[in-house]
């Protein structure tokens, strides 16, 4: 039987205990491994491997001894409870062996959980699982983590009742992160909220989300956007001491002002526009950028972007002899003064 969409998502957290097994396949080995771990943990519980209810058979070993799979699913365990035989790295070359074990499978036998790389629709291994009345074939694709999966990951980590803004932030973060990295971020959040009974908030997400920029770079961009001209010199010295390159600083400023421009231009308003930003913007920084977009407005943001484009061209020009960091500092001061002029 083939499972897709919500049926597949539901299976990963609540697999059918009476099934013969499942085939999990996909190009991304990390994604497949994460889903395989979810299924095995859901079937066996936290102590399954310690109680010897999990048997691992490598594909290479199964090719040498085809009877080992049937023997493993029929053997009795020392401890009560469900049993799983895990076949990792399966290919179409093992179809006959695995299909024979599925044909012999009876209720009470261990479930067969097989993992494989990318399999096309002509794959004999896929067809063997799809055709079986009590086995499943599930393709795992390189899609971002869905909102339903985000909620399931949060529930598993003990964070089942996040505030709506926090859930929106995590759903946005999941769109730009690898599933393994996202799962680690949620684990970090769970530790951060340990012994804290309040709902997970947007600020909590902002505190635990992976940093995308240096703090001082963020500081200078906010200083420019909020027309705090006097702060720029000291922050530039600090960034210079950290080895920040002028071109990188200019690119960071361009990204920041383009995000503000997109937010200010959004039909739903700056808050809606910032909510669509990629990478996502969290917590107080999001509120701050919403205010910046509102205060600047589209025309002045277009002028700011024009200044940054001209600065970038000067930085990349072979004829430019002025110190590059000074060029960027002058451009940022011009931007801050442009922002002050609106007042």
Secondary structure, 3 states (H helix, E strand, C coil): CEECHHHHHHHHHCCCCCCCEEEEECCCHHHHHHHHHHHHHHHHCCCCCCCCCEEEEEHHHHHHCCHHHHHHHHCCCCCCCCCEEEEEEECHHHHHHHHHHHHHCCCCCCEEEEEECCCCCCCHHHHHHHHCCCEEEEECCCCCCCHHHHHHHHHHCCCCCCCHHHHHHHHHHHCCCCHHHHHHHHHHHHHHCCCCCCCCCHHHHHHHCCCCCCHHHHHHHHHHHCCCHHHHHHHHHHHHHCCCCHHHHHHHHHHHHHHHHHHHHCCCCHHHHHHCCCCCCCHHHHHHHHHHHHHHHHHHHHHHHHHHHHHHHHHHCCCCCCCHHHHHHHHHHHHHHHHHHCC
